[in-house]
Amino acid sequence: MRNKSLILITILAASLTSNVYAAAKPADPKKQTPWNLYVDSQEAYDLKMELADKVLFVDVRDPAEIQFTGFTDVADANVPFKIVNTQKWNSKKSILQMDTNKDYISGIEKALADNNLTKDDAVIIMCRSGGTRGAPAANVLFEKGFKKVYVVTDGFEGGSLKDGDKKGWRLKNGWKNSGLPWSYKLNKEKMYYKDTF
């Protein structure tokens, strides 16, 4: 009986000292990861506040994208997973081509080292809308031996409105629409640009 009581007390203490972060698993397999660790923007903020320097929070958007949409200084680093290629046109989407950043893995590893962390520590990945780049960016880290990577399911800008006057605008959920800290002013120390790599 004493052992059962001790186990129950230990479980209760653990639940009181650590929040549970569990946004719904995305239905789209392209937005899923092997860890099945998903957080919404509020949970990402709470997790970063709880773990502080024991977790690496990375914004994986292209720096040009960030320049026009904003950035949160809560993130430890900007290491883009995809970079705009101004030399190629994507005819299918009628946009400039996005190519995988050849410095992505080395950039994440540098950010870990700069923050005295390793692949065994938790990493939070945030893209624009929550998965189209976030999950693929996380999955590449899985292949490189990272142990715990969370994906922010609603991203920085959130989802698009489906109807109304602002149909198509990214005003539904996301970091930027949740009252969390962000700014159009960028922190040079955290941004990805050629002199940093």
Secondary structure, DSSP 4 states (H G I P E B T S, - for coil): -HHHHHHHHHHHHHHHHS----PPPPSSGGG--TT--EE-HHHHHHHHHHHGGGEEEEE-S-HHHHHHH-B-TTSSEE--SEEEEEEEEETTTTEEEEEE-TTHHHHHHHHHHHTT--TTSEEEEE-SSSSTTHHHHHHHHHHTT-SEEEEETTTTT-EEP-SSTTTT-EEESSSTTTT---BSS--TTTS--GGG-
